[in-house]
Amino acid sequence: MRFILQQRSDLAASASPYRVVEQDGGEIAWVNRFLDMQRVRGLNELSLRAYGHQLLHFIRWWAQQPGVDVMHLDAHPFTESTLIDYVRAQREELPKISAETINGRSAMLRRLFRFHFEVEMPHGPYRLQRIWWTPPGGRYRRGRSAGAADLRLRVPPRVIEPLSEEQVQRFWRSFRTARDIAIVGLLLLNGLRSCEVLALELEDLLLSEAQMRVCGKGAKVRMMPLPPETIRLLDCYLKAERPLTNTARVFVSLKGKARGKPMTKAGLRSLFRHHRVVTTVEKANPHRFRHTFGADMIRAGISLPALQRLMGHANIETTLLYIQISPQDVYEEYARAVAHQTAPARIAQP
């Protein structure tokens, strides 16, 4: 039995367009009910697609377990022991799966269980629970409480690796069209996500006011300033190269059968893949330019709340990742400190 994630356009607006189905088209009802509820909650299609892929991975693994009928959840409910077996199977997969991906899938299963059974996932033989002490009454009277703990793998700390100035220049010089240069400019000079760049519409560009409206994750809208360099790049593309088309999207295909149609994510990935080969800058993907923007802003002395707003981060902890000291920064700080040393440090000097 083979399962796939299907995208449909003939469903009601309150239903998820992404459906987990069998190869012959039969839907897994209990999974799709969960996806429909997320649609009712207001999740966008990108989030629904990510949820669908997470659930699809679990369904494919669970269907291979003996005595399991994935079409009927009530007959074979998964438990905490199922979760641990699922995590163990993912740890053994090749190529290796990141800890963040495994943790995301585990959290998804717990939400799925709560949605269908309205209780926390029951303990299996492993009894993953955390015990802690709480003072229920007086100062010296203490009581014990227990609660289910999520199975989370240890996640290595993220390291932000921006592109060097030489890498940026080499990659930038490889572009020939005004459209492609404008896209790289929005990534590098404004720190936009690739999906935010592709979603830009003409009415979002307020060039006369040096501002831009950006629709980010979770349909959160933020206003961003436009530097003069970005305004020139966008103005050049819009006046000299963008085909006449009825679409409201800013970035469209320039040639071929898709000329004038909105640029796709696959097209953007293909564009960057080609230029990585041409320039041999292997790390030059769209998100790396966003990281380079964040690192440059931190070095320029911008405040963390301002950078959080510019980059559209929901939590300040994500913005804090950009505060990293490189060896070059350490050397420059050391040289500055040596230049201002006081008398005790100069005792040995004649």
N, C-alpha and C positions, 0 to 999 in steps of 0.2 A: 504494500500500500504506500503510495507516494502522496506527499502533501505539498502544496504551493501557496504562496501569498498572491492573491488575485486582486487587481484594481478594477473597480466597476464604476461606471458613470450613470447607470440607470436606476440608482437607488434614491430614496428620499433624502432630503437635506439633513435629517436627524440621524441617519445611519452612516456608519463608517464606510468610506469607499474602498477600504482595504479589507479583504475577507480571507480567512484561512480556510482552504477547501481541499478536498481530495482531488486527485488528478482528473477524475471523471466529472468534477463539478459539484459534488455533494459537500455542503457546508458543515463545519464543526460548530454546531449551534451555540454551545456554552462558551466557546472562545469568542465568537462574533458578537454575542450579547455583551460581553465585557468591552469589546472595541466600540460597540454602539453607544455604551454608556459614556465612554471617554469622549466620543463625538458630542454627546449631549452636554458634557461638561465644558465644551468649547475648545478642545485641543485641535491644533491645526493639522493639516494633512501630513506634514513631515513627521510630527510626533506620532500620529496614528500609524504611519508606515514603520517607524522604529519599533513601536509596541508590537506591531504585527510580526516583524522579523524575529523579535525576541520570543514571542509565543510559538512561532513556527519552528524555531530551533528546538524548543522543549518538546513540542508535539512529535517531531520526527524522532527524537531520542526515546520518548516515553512509549511510542508505538512499537519499538523494538524490544521492550521488556516483556517477559513471559506473562501470559494471562491478563494483559491489559487491553481494554477496549476503549480507545481514546474518544470514540463517538459518544460515550455515555459516562459523564463524570461522576454521577451519583453512584454508579455501580463500582467504580474503581477510583475513589478519591485519593489524591496524593497526600502524603504526610511529610513530616520533617525528615524522616529517613529517606523518602524519595528525593527530597531536596539535596541531601548529602550525597546520595548516589549520583545525582545529576551533576553536582559540582565536581565530584571525583572523576566522572567521565570527561568533563570538559578539561580538567587538568592533564588528562592523558592524550588529548587531541593534538595532532600535528597539522599545520604549524601551531605553535602555542598560542593560546588565547590570553589576552591581558586580564589582569585581576579586576580592572574596572568593568570590563564586559561581563565577567562572571558575576560580579556583585550586582550589576544592573539586572541580569536575568533572574537572580535569586530574589531580589526585591520585587520584581514583577510577579513572580509566582505567589509571593505572600499577599500582594494586593489582589491577585486573581482569586485566591482562596477566600479572603475576607469578603470579596464582592459576592461570591456564590453562596457561601455558608454563613456569613455574618458573624463569624468568630475567627479568632486567630488560628493559625495552622497548628493542629495538635502535635504534641511531642512524640517523637519516635523513640526507638531504643537508645539513641544517642543523647537524648534530653539536652538539647542546646538551650540552656537557660543560665541567666546571670543571677547570682545571689548577692543581695546587698542589705545592709542594716539601716533601719530608720527608727528614730525615736517616736513612738506612737503617743506617749503621754508625758510623763515627767522627765526631769533632766537626766536621771540615771536609769530610767526604764527604757529598754530598747527592745524592739521587735524585729523579726526577720520577714522580709518580703522577697518574693521571687517573680521573675517575669521572663518571658521568652526573649531570647537574644537572636538577632539576625546572624546568619552565617556569612560573615564578611571576610574575604581574604585580605591579607596585608597588601596595601597598595604602595609601591615605591613612590617617594616624593617626585613630583613633576619638575622637570628642568626645562625652562624656556630657552630655546636656542635661536636667537635672531640671526638673520643673515648679516654678513659683513658688508662694509661699504663697497668693497671690490666685487663681491658676488652680486650685489644689487645693481651696480653699474653694468656689469657684464650681461646680466639677464635683461635689463632694461633696454640695452642697445640692440638686442636681437629682435625686437618688435618693429614692424613696419607700418601697421595700420593705426590710424588715430583711435579707433575703437579699442584695440588691445592695449594701447598705451594709457587710455583713460581708465580702463579696468584696473590695470596695475597701479595707477595713481590713486584710485579710491581705496585699494587694499593697503598701500604703503603710506599714503599721506593722511588717510582718514581712519584706518584700522577697521574697515568694514569686513564682515564675514562674506564669503563668496555667495551665499544664498541671499544676503541683503543686497549685494550688487546686482544680481540677476532680477531681483524683485523691484528694483527702482522703476518708477514711472515718471513720465515727463512732468506731471504736476508736482512731483516731489522735489524737483530741482528749482530752487528759488535763487537763481544765479545773481539777479540784481540785488538781492539782500545778502548774498554770500552765505546762504544757509541751504540745508538739505534735510528733508524728512526721511527718516529711515524706519522701516518696519522690521523689528528684530524678533528674537525668540519669544514665543508665547504671545505673538501679535502685539508686543509692546512697541509703541511709537516714541521715537526720540528725535529731537531737533539737533543737528550738528552744524558747526561752522564749516565753511568751505574756504580753504586757503586759496590765495590768488593762483597758485600753480595748478590746482585741481580745476578751478574755474576755466582757465585757459585750455586745459586738456579737454574738458567736456564741451566747451564752446566750439572748439575746432572739430570735434567728432560730430556734433549735432548739425553744424552748418555745412561741413564739407563732405561728409562720408555717410551719414545715416541715410538709408534708402527711404523713399516715400512709402509709408505704410500706415495702416489704420490701427495698429497695435499701440497701446499706451506704454509699453515697456521701453526703457531707454536703450538697452543693448539688444540688438537684433542681428541675425545672420546677414552677412554681406554678399554672399554669392550662392550659387547652386539653387536647387529646388526650394530650399528653405529660406531664400532671400526675403528679408522683410519680416520674418517670423521671429518671435522672442528667442533669444539665445538660451540653450538648455544647459543643465548641469553637466551632462555628458560632453557637450561641446566645449565647455570651459575646462573640464579635466583634460580633454584631448589637446586643447590649445597649450596648456601648461606642460603637458607631457612632451609635446613636440619641442618646446623651447628648452626644456631641461636637457634633452638629448643634444640640441644644437649648442648650448652653452656649457654643458657638463656641470651645471650647478644642480646637483642631485636633490638638494633639500628645498628647492624653490617651488613650493606648492602655495596655493592661495592663502592658507592659514598661516604659513610661515611669514608671509608679508605682514599679516595682522600682528603676529608676535613681534616683528621688527618695529612696527609702529609703537606698540606698547613699551618696548624696551627703550626706544629713542625718546619717548615722552618722559619716562622716568629719569633718564640721564639729563634731560633738559630742565628737570626740577618741577614738573607738574605735580599737583597734589593728588593724593589717591582718590578722594571723592570725585574730583573732576575727571580723572582718567576712567574711573568706574562708569561715570555717566557717558563719556565719549564712546567707550567700547561696549556699552549695553550689558554689563555684568549684573546679574541679579544679586550676587554676594560679593562683599569686599574681599573675602578670602581669595577669590579667583584673581582679583587685581593684585593682591599681594605677591602672587607668583612672579610678577615682573621685577620685583625688587631683589635682584641677584647681583652679586659683586663678581665681576670677571677678574682674571689675573691682571689684565691691563689696568682696571680700576684700582686694584690693590696697589700696584706699582705707582700710579699717579698720586694716590693718597699718601703713600709712604714718602715720595719725593717732596710733596707739599709740606708734610710734617717735618722732615729733615731740614727744609729751608727755614723753618720757623723755630728751630730748637732753641732752648734757653741756655743760660750760662753753664749749668752743671754738665750739659752734654758737650761743651766745648772746652772742658778743663784740659784735655790732652793736647789741644792745639797750642802751638808756640805763641 
